[in-house]
Amino acid sequence: MVDKRVENIIKKHSAKIEREIGSVDVENMNYSREYVRFKDEMAPELTRFERWCESLGDIVKLKVSEKDEKKIKRNLEIAHLDIEPWQALTLSVVVFVGIFILGLLTSIAVALIKGSILAFPFLFFFLVIILALFLFYFVNGYPERVANKWRLKASSQMVPAILYIVVYMRHTPNLEKAIAFASEHLQPPLALDFKKIFYDVEVRKFSTMKESLDSYLDTWRDYSSEFIESFHLIESSLFEPDNNRRIGILEKSLQVVLDGVHDKMLKFTHNVRSPLTNVYMLGVVLPTLGLALLPLASAMIGGMIKWHHVLILYTLILPFVVFYLTDKIMLLRPGGYGETSLLERNPLYPQYKSKKPYLIAFLVCAPLLLIGLLPLIFQYTPVMGWLGLQQDYTFAELGLGFFGGGKVFDFKTSGNGFAGPFGIGALLLSMCIPLGIALFFAIVFKGKTSLLIKERAKTKELEKEFNNSLFQIGNRMGNGVPSELVFGMVAESSKGLRTEDFFRRVNYNIRQMGMSVETALFDKNRGALNYYPSDLIATSMKILIEASKKGLKIAAISLMSISQYVKNIQKITDRLRDMLANIISDMKSNMTFLAPLLSGIVVGLSAMIISILNQFNIFEIGGEGAIGLGNIGAILQIFDITKMIPPYYLQIVVGIYLIEIIYILTGTLVSIDSGEDKLEKMNKSGANFTRGILLYSLTAFVATIALSLLVSIVLGGLGS
């Protein structure tokens, strides 16, 4: 009876104490249900892959070697994929076999329809095999790529995670509650990882939190030893009887993870330059130079190379190779700062999700695409007949005789119908197609991101000033000023700075709207953080609110710690940006200046080659106009212009290829500089499209006209 009474007293007072300190209630967090719901919401693409594996992956059970099974199982755990190791392998084999059989049957059907085995589409079948092999590789390696992507994004949240735990444990030395606190305030995926630590205990996978935590930390052993070391220091602080030494150990754990991130980023900056240079040379420079030889090469080998072969190579295969190589480089990145989910609460966010920019871009760019298609419209549609126009005109008929006696579009009659267009006019008009495509995406991306990027610039200014503001808040709260009053005081002392606007918004919400400090900061409609979406500021304010529940003195100490942390982070960030500046600057100039310039010149050279051959055809080699040309006529008989790749199609291929390369390399540079950041990638891509493709179009236009005029003048003199 006495034991029962004592138990009731303990329950009563423990509940009261818990309410007063406002700690996180680990027992009532129900991590099993929340973990499952959270996983479904945050990773829908993973669940789709899981469904494919559970359906097609169960057709045949393939045996996986013990070594590979262990590796795959580890990746599945990191990526939070609820499938068996053999299911991913089975799915990849099923996809390979399915694509291969479909391609084989299609090829046989084409040969039977045409009635000859010689009509078997070997190139198509070869491309199908390549596609099947790629899909096998992609599906089989998907768990590893997802695990790497998950780990990369989670690693960018390590420092805030350790900060949350350290600040919480300064006043409450309870590791379970500290991890629970961090999981509630972190963003995914690390928040999901922390929730799973509790989930594994609830489902009896582990009997204690210590075992579950150690198992989770083991997944970082080959990737981030400093994260593991920080947690071990935090655990050791629980056994330190002296409070000052305990706090010193906690602060040391934060310094360990900061130093680790700095050292790994330092190593990354040293190692990334050479791979990026190789990617640029192999994926941009050499393919572009190779384009200059294609018109002649296609004629020399009897027209075996068609324009659609070049289209497949340059717009599908080469961009994939460049993407694959840059993706491998990005997997080496030890972590980033990344995009914040707070962006979605910004009042301007609906503009980011709006479909209106697509309509505006279509109305602007559709005429350009139509102009680019005019040569095909003139030749292959009856529209010109309805309008009383010819299918083609000579330059002389248009008053442009200085371009020579050729035709504007210049379609050649061949055994299979028409070949071309080979004319300079068609080539110039074709430049509107890549220009229209690039401007379409540039207008869309700018329309979606321009205002949000300006707001983000304000947020970055606030982050730079926030260190001093945190010190002021901590100092005033240490003097006994409550958190409800401190924001107004700091706003008064920050006049003319970006922090003034932020703190005035908070103060207005508290004083005029009657909100609590937490609501004034984080309210979904009027919270100050809606206007300044920053993980750094959100982290600082969450810790301020939590620490204030323990008392003003503890809140002041916590803010002083955050101030020091912010100072260290800013030093590391500035240092890394300085080291990355040369790499980013070089790649940006190559991408938006050298590559478009080189591509434009190549287009001009191809136009010059076609112009030379056209002029010699006009001379009708062997006749009077060819006297004095020696054996050039015999040499030129090797080249049949109707079997060459028309410059019209070649230019379109080059332009689309350049657009794809700019997009891939822009995403790579943004990832190097800022981590995973969709908003920044979209904004920078739009700007680089505008600069790069305009320069390419201008260069190609000038080079084509200049070289064509040169050919007309020189060969015109010979012909006379």
TACORFEN-V895304 format. One record per backbone hydrogen bond with DSSP energy under -0.5 kcal/mol. NH is the residue of the N-H (numbers start at 1). CO is the residue of the C=O. E is the energy in kcal/mol with one decimal. If there is no record, write none. Layout:
((NH & CO & E) (NH & CO & E))
This chain:
((5 & 1 & -1.8) (6 & 2 & -2.6) (7 & 3 & -2.2) (8 & 4 & -2.0) (9 & 5 & -2.2) (10 & 6 & -2.5) (11 & 7 & -2.3) (12 & 8 & -2.5) (13 & 9 & -2.6) (14 & 10 & -2.5) (15 & 11 & -2.1) (16 & 12 & -1.7) (17 & 13 & -2.6) (18 & 14 & -2.4) (19 & 15 & -2.1) (20 & 16 & -2.0) (21 & 17 & -2.3) (22 & 18 & -1.2) (23 & 18 & -0.9) (26 & 24 & -1.0) (29 & 26 & -1.2) (34 & 30 & -2.0) (35 & 31 & -3.0) (36 & 32 & -1.7) (37 & 33 & -2.3) (38 & 34 & -2.9) (39 & 35 & -2.4) (40 & 36 & -2.0) (41 & 37 & -1.9) (42 & 38 & -2.7) (43 & 39 & -1.9) (46 & 43 & -0.6) (47 & 43 & -1.5) (48 & 44 & -1.8) (49 & 45 & -1.8) (50 & 46 & -2.5) (51 & 47 & -2.2) (52 & 48 & -2.1) (53 & 49 & -2.3) (54 & 50 & -2.5) (55 & 51 & -1.4) (56 & 52 & -1.7) (57 & 52 & -1.2) (58 & 55 & -0.8) (59 & 56 & -1.4) (62 & 60 & -0.9) (69 & 65 & -3.0) (70 & 66 & -1.8) (71 & 67 & -1.7) (72 & 68 & -3.0) (73 & 69 & -2.6) (74 & 70 & -1.7) (75 & 71 & -2.0) (76 & 72 & -2.6) (77 & 73 & -1.9) (78 & 74 & -2.1) (79 & 75 & -2.5) (80 & 76 & -0.5) (80 & 77 & -0.6) (81 & 76 & -2.6) (82 & 80 & -0.6) (83 & 81 & -1.4) (87 & 84 & -1.1) (88 & 84 & -0.9) (89 & 85 & -0.9) (90 & 86 & -2.4) (91 & 87 & -2.4) (92 & 88 & -2.0) (93 & 89 & -2.1) (94 & 90 & -2.6) (95 & 91 & -2.4) (96 & 92 & -2.2) (97 & 93 & -2.7) (98 & 94 & -2.5) (99 & 95 & -2.5) (100 & 96 & -2.4) (101 & 97 & -2.6) (102 & 98 & -2.2) (103 & 99 & -2.5) (104 & 100 & -2.4) (105 & 101 & -2.7) (106 & 102 & -2.1) (107 & 103 & -2.2) (108 & 104 & -2.5) (109 & 105 & -2.3) (110 & 106 & -2.0) (111 & 107 & -2.1) (112 & 108 & -2.5) (113 & 109 & -2.4) (114 & 110 & -2.1) (115 & 111 & -0.8) (116 & 111 & -1.5) (119 & 116 & -1.2) (120 & 117 & -1.6) (122 & 120 & -1.9) (125 & 121 & -2.5) (126 & 122 & -2.6) (127 & 123 & -2.4) (128 & 124 & -2.2) (129 & 125 & -2.1) (130 & 126 & -2.1) (131 & 127 & -2.6) (132 & 128 & -2.7) (133 & 129 & -2.6) (134 & 130 & -2.6) (135 & 131 & -2.7) (136 & 132 & -2.2) (137 & 133 & -2.5) (138 & 134 & -3.1) (139 & 135 & -2.9) (140 & 136 & -2.3) (141 & 137 & -2.1) (142 & 139 & -0.8) (145 & 141 & -2.2) (146 & 142 & -2.8) (147 & 143 & -2.3) (148 & 144 & -2.4) (149 & 145 & -2.7) (150 & 146 & -2.9) (151 & 147 & -2.6) (152 & 148 & -2.5) (153 & 149 & -2.2) (154 & 150 & -2.5) (155 & 151 & -2.3) (156 & 152 & -0.9) (157 & 154 & -1.7) (158 & 155 & -1.1) (161 & 157 & -2.0) (162 & 158 & -2.7) (163 & 159 & -2.4) (164 & 160 & -2.7) (165 & 161 & -2.2) (166 & 162 & -2.8) (167 & 163 & -2.8) (168 & 164 & -2.3) (169 & 165 & -2.5) (170 & 166 & -1.1) (171 & 167 & -0.6) (171 & 168 & -0.9) (172 & 168 & -1.9) (174 & 172 & -2.8) (178 & 174 & -2.0) (179 & 175 & -2.5) (180 & 176 & -2.3) (181 & 177 & -2.4) (182 & 178 & -2.4) (183 & 179 & -2.5) (184 & 180 & -1.5) (185 & 181 & -1.0) (185 & 182 & -0.6) (186 & 182 & -2.1) (191 & 187 & -1.4) (193 & 189 & -2.0) (194 & 190 & -2.3) (195 & 191 & -2.0) (196 & 192 & -2.0) (197 & 193 & -1.1) (198 & 194 & -1.0) (199 & 195 & -2.3) (200 & 196 & -2.7) (201 & 197 & -0.9) (202 & 198 & -2.3) (203 & 199 & -2.3) (204 & 201 & -1.3) (205 & 200 & -2.2) (206 & 200 & -1.4) (212 & 208 & -1.9) (213 & 209 & -2.9) (214 & 210 & -2.5) (215 & 211 & -2.2) (216 & 212 & -2.0) (217 & 213 & -2.7) (218 & 214 & -1.5) (219 & 215 & -0.6) (219 & 216 & -1.4) (220 & 217 & -1.6) (221 & 218 & -1.3) (223 & 220 & -1.3) (224 & 220 & -3.0) (227 & 224 & -0.5) (228 & 224 & -1.2) (229 & 225 & -2.6) (230 & 226 & -2.2) (231 & 227 & -1.9) (232 & 228 & -2.2) (233 & 229 & -2.1) (234 & 230 & -2.2) (235 & 231 & -2.6) (236 & 232 & -2.3) (237 & 233 & -1.5) (238 & 234 & -0.6) (238 & 235 & -1.1) (239 & 236 & -1.3) (240 & 237 & -1.2) (241 & 239 & -0.7) (246 & 242 & -2.1) (247 & 243 & -2.4) (248 & 244 & -2.0) (249 & 245 & -2.1) (250 & 246 & -1.9) (251 & 247 & -2.4) (252 & 248 & -1.9) (253 & 249 & -1.9) (254 & 250 & -1.5) (255 & 251 & -2.0) (256 & 252 & -2.3) (257 & 253 & -1.6) (258 & 254 & -1.9) (259 & 255 & -2.7) (260 & 256 & -2.2) (261 & 257 & -2.2) (262 & 258 & -2.2) (263 & 259 & -2.6) (264 & 260 & -2.2) (265 & 261 & -2.3) (266 & 262 & -2.1) (267 & 263 & -2.0) (268 & 264 & -2.1) (269 & 265 & -2.3) (270 & 266 & -1.2) (271 & 267 & -1.8) (272 & 268 & -1.8) (273 & 269 & -0.5) (275 & 271 & -0.7) (276 & 272 & -1.9) (277 & 273 & -2.1) (278 & 274 & -2.3) (279 & 275 & -2.3) (280 & 276 & -2.2) (281 & 277 & -2.4) (282 & 278 & -3.0) (283 & 279 & -2.7) (284 & 280 & -1.6) (285 & 280 & -2.0) (286 & 281 & -2.5) (288 & 284 & -1.8) (289 & 285 & -2.4) (290 & 286 & -2.3) (291 & 287 & -1.1) (292 & 288 & -0.6) (292 & 289 & -1.1) (293 & 290 & -1.0) (294 & 290 & -0.6) (294 & 291 & -0.8) (295 & 291 & -0.6) (297 & 293 & -2.7) (298 & 294 & -2.8) (299 & 295 & -1.1) (300 & 296 & -2.3) (301 & 297 & -1.6) (302 & 299 & -1.4) (303 & 298 & -2.5) (304 & 301 & -0.7) (306 & 304 & -0.7) (309 & 306 & -0.5) (310 & 306 & -1.6) (311 & 307 & -2.1) (312 & 308 & -2.1) (313 & 309 & -2.4) (314 & 310 & -3.0) (315 & 311 & -2.3) (316 & 312 & -1.3) (317 & 312 & -2.1) (318 & 313 & -2.9) (320 & 316 & -1.4) (321 & 317 & -2.3) (322 & 318 & -2.6) (323 & 319 & -2.8) (324 & 320 & -2.9) (325 & 321 & -2.5) (326 & 322 & -2.6) (327 & 323 & -2.5) (328 & 324 & -1.9) (329 & 325 & -1.6) (330 & 326 & -2.4) (331 & 327 & -1.4) (332 & 329 & -1.4) (333 & 330 & -1.4) (337 & 674 & -0.5) (338 & 674 & -2.7) (339 & 676 & -2.0) (343 & 340 & -1.3) (344 & 341 & -1.4) (345 & 342 & -1.7) (346 & 343 & -1.6) (349 & 346 & -2.3) (351 & 348 & -1.2) (352 & 348 & -0.8) (352 & 349 & -0.8) (353 & 349 & -1.4) (354 & 350 & -0.7) (354 & 351 & -0.5) (358 & 355 & -0.9) (359 & 355 & -1.0) (359 & 356 & -0.6) (360 & 356 & -2.1) (361 & 357 & -2.6) (362 & 358 & -2.2) (363 & 359 & -2.2) (364 & 360 & -1.8) (365 & 361 & -2.6) (366 & 362 & -2.5) (369 & 365 & -2.1) (370 & 366 & -2.3) (371 & 367 & -2.4) (372 & 368 & -2.2) (373 & 369 & -1.3) (374 & 371 & -1.3) (377 & 373 & -2.3) (378 & 374 & -3.0) (379 & 375 & -1.7) (380 & 376 & -2.8) (381 & 377 & -1.2) (384 & 381 & -0.5) (386 & 382 & -1.8) (387 & 383 & -1.5) (388 & 385 & -0.9) (389 & 384 & -3.1) (395 & 406 & -2.0) (398 & 394 & -1.0) (399 & 396 & -1.4) (400 & 395 & -3.7) (403 & 400 & -2.0) (404 & 401 & -2.2) (408 & 393 & -3.2) (412 & 419 & -3.5) (414 & 417 & -2.6) (417 & 414 & -1.8) (418 & 416 & -0.5) (419 & 412 & -3.2) (421 & 409 & -0.5) (422 & 409 & -0.6) (422 & 410 & -2.1) (423 & 409 & -2.9) (425 & 408 & -0.9) (426 & 408 & -1.7) (427 & 423 & -1.7) (428 & 424 & -2.4) (429 & 425 & -2.2) (430 & 426 & -2.1) (431 & 427 & -0.8) (431 & 428 & -0.7) (432 & 429 & -1.8) (433 & 430 & -1.7) (434 & 430 & -0.7) (435 & 431 & -1.3) (436 & 432 & -2.4) (437 & 433 & -2.4) (438 & 434 & -2.7) (439 & 435 & -2.5) (440 & 436 & -2.0) (441 & 437 & -1.9) (442 & 438 & -2.4) (443 & 439 & -2.8) (444 & 440 & -2.1) (445 & 441 & -2.9) (446 & 442 & -2.3) (447 & 443 & -2.5) (448 & 444 & -1.9) (449 & 445 & -1.9) (450 & 446 & -2.4) (453 & 449 & -2.8) (454 & 450 & -1.5) (455 & 451 & -2.1) (456 & 452 & -2.4) (457 & 453 & -2.1) (458 & 454 & -1.6) (459 & 455 & -1.9) (460 & 456 & -2.5) (461 & 457 & -1.9) (462 & 458 & -2.2) (463 & 459 & -2.3) (464 & 460 & -1.9) (465 & 461 & -1.6) (466 & 462 & -1.2) (467 & 463 & -0.5) (468 & 465 & -0.5) (469 & 465 & -1.3) (470 & 466 & -2.7) (471 & 467 & -1.7) (472 & 468 & -2.1) (473 & 469 & -2.7) (474 & 470 & -2.8) (475 & 471 & -2.4) (476 & 472 & -2.6) (477 & 473 & -2.7) (478 & 474 & -1.9) (479 & 475 & -0.9) (480 & 477 & -1.5) (481 & 476 & -2.0) (485 & 482 & -1.4) (486 & 482 & -1.5) (487 & 483 & -0.8) (489 & 485 & -1.4) (490 & 486 & -2.3) (491 & 487 & -2.1) (492 & 488 & -1.7) (493 & 489 & -1.4) (494 & 491 & -1.1) (495 & 492 & -0.7) (497 & 494 & -1.9) (500 & 494 & -0.6) (500 & 497 & -0.8) (501 & 497 & -0.7) (502 & 498 & -1.3) (503 & 499 & -2.6) (504 & 500 & -2.2) (505 & 501 & -1.9) (506 & 502 & -1.8) (507 & 503 & -2.7) (508 & 504 & -2.7) (509 & 505 & -2.2) (510 & 506 & -1.9) (511 & 507 & -3.1) (512 & 508 & -2.5) (513 & 508 & -1.2) (515 & 509 & -2.2) (520 & 516 & -2.8) (521 & 517 & -1.4) (522 & 518 & -2.8) (523 & 519 & -2.1) (527 & 523 & -1.7) (528 & 520 & -2.1) (529 & 521 & -2.0) (530 & 527 & -1.5) (531 & 528 & -1.1) (532 & 528 & -0.7) (534 & 532 & -1.2) (538 & 534 & -2.5) (539 & 535 & -2.9) (540 & 536 & -2.1) (541 & 537 & -2.5) (542 & 538 & -2.4) (543 & 539 & -2.1) (544 & 540 & -2.0) (545 & 541 & -2.3) (546 & 542 & -2.5) (547 & 543 & -2.9) (548 & 544 & -2.0) (549 & 545 & -0.9) (549 & 546 & -0.7) (550 & 547 & -1.4) (551 & 547 & -0.6) (551 & 548 & -0.6) (555 & 551 & -2.0) (556 & 552 & -2.6) (557 & 553 & -2.2) (558 & 554 & -2.4) (559 & 555 & -2.4) (560 & 556 & -2.0) (561 & 557 & -2.0) (562 & 558 & -2.3) (563 & 559 & -2.5) (564 & 560 & -1.9) (565 & 561 & -2.3) (566 & 562 & -3.2) (567 & 563 & -2.0) (568 & 564 & -2.2) (569 & 565 & -2.7) (570 & 566 & -2.5) (571 & 567 & -1.9) (572 & 568 & -2.4) (573 & 569 & -2.9) (574 & 570 & -2.6) (575 & 571 & -2.3) (576 & 572 & -2.6) (577 & 573 & -2.5) (578 & 574 & -2.0) (579 & 575 & -1.7) (580 & 576 & -2.2) (581 & 577 & -1.1) (582 & 578 & -0.5) (584 & 580 & -2.7) (585 & 581 & -2.6) (586 & 582 & -2.5) (587 & 583 & -2.5) (588 & 584 & -2.3) (589 & 585 & -2.2) (590 & 586 & -2.3) (591 & 587 & -2.5) (592 & 588 & -2.6) (593 & 589 & -1.5) (594 & 589 & -1.8) (595 & 590 & -3.0) (597 & 593 & -2.2) (598 & 594 & -2.9) (599 & 595 & -2.5) (600 & 596 & -2.5) (601 & 597 & -1.9) (602 & 598 & -2.1) (603 & 599 & -2.0) (604 & 600 & -1.9) (605 & 601 & -2.3) (606 & 602 & -2.3) (607 & 603 & -2.0) (608 & 604 & -2.0) (609 & 605 & -2.3) (610 & 606 & -2.1) (611 & 607 & -2.3) (612 & 608 & -2.4) (613 & 609 & -2.2) (614 & 610 & -2.5) (615 & 611 & -2.5) (616 & 612 & -2.2) (617 & 613 & -1.9) (618 & 614 & -1.9) (619 & 615 & -1.7) (620 & 616 & -0.8) (620 & 617 & -0.6) (621 & 616 & -0.6) (623 & 620 & -2.0) (626 & 623 & -1.3) (627 & 624 & -1.5) (629 & 626 & -2.1) (632 & 629 & -1.6) (633 & 630 & -0.5) (635 & 631 & -1.9) (636 & 632 & -2.9) (637 & 633 & -1.0) (638 & 635 & -1.7) (639 & 636 & -1.1) (640 & 638 & -0.7) (641 & 639 & -0.7) (643 & 640 & -1.9) (644 & 641 & -1.2) (646 & 644 & -0.6) (648 & 421 & -0.9) (649 & 646 & -0.6) (650 & 646 & -2.1) (651 & 647 & -2.7) (652 & 648 & -1.4) (653 & 649 & -2.4) (654 & 650 & -2.4) (655 & 651 & -2.5) (656 & 652 & -2.5) (657 & 653 & -2.6) (658 & 654 & -2.4) (659 & 655 & -2.0) (660 & 656 & -2.3) (661 & 657 & -2.4) (662 & 658 & -2.5) (663 & 659 & -2.1) (664 & 660 & -2.4) (665 & 661 & -2.8) (666 & 662 & -2.2) (667 & 663 & -2.1) (668 & 664 & -1.8) (669 & 665 & -2.5) (670 & 666 & -2.5) (671 & 667 & -2.1) (672 & 668 & -2.3) (673 & 669 & -2.2) (674 & 670 & -3.5) (675 & 670 & -0.5) (675 & 671 & -1.5) (677 & 675 & -0.7) (681 & 677 & -2.2) (682 & 678 & -2.5) (683 & 679 & -2.3) (684 & 680 & -2.8) (685 & 681 & -2.2) (686 & 682 & -2.0) (687 & 683 & -1.9) (688 & 684 & -2.6) (689 & 685 & -2.5) (690 & 686 & -1.8) (691 & 687 & -2.2) (692 & 688 & -2.9) (693 & 689 & -2.2) (694 & 689 & -0.5) (694 & 690 & -1.4) (695 & 691 & -2.0) (696 & 692 & -2.4) (697 & 693 & -2.9) (698 & 694 & -2.5) (699 & 695 & -2.7) (700 & 696 & -3.0) (701 & 697 & -2.4) (702 & 698 & -2.6) (703 & 699 & -3.0) (704 & 700 & -2.4) (705 & 701 & -2.2) (706 & 702 & -2.8) (707 & 703 & -2.5) (708 & 704 & -2.1) (709 & 705 & -2.5) (710 & 706 & -2.1) (711 & 707 & -2.4) (712 & 708 & -2.5) (713 & 709 & -2.5) (714 & 710 & -2.7) (715 & 711 & -2.5) (716 & 712 & -1.3) (717 & 713 & -1.6) (718 & 714 & -1.6) (719 & 715 & -2.7) (720 & 716 & -1.4))
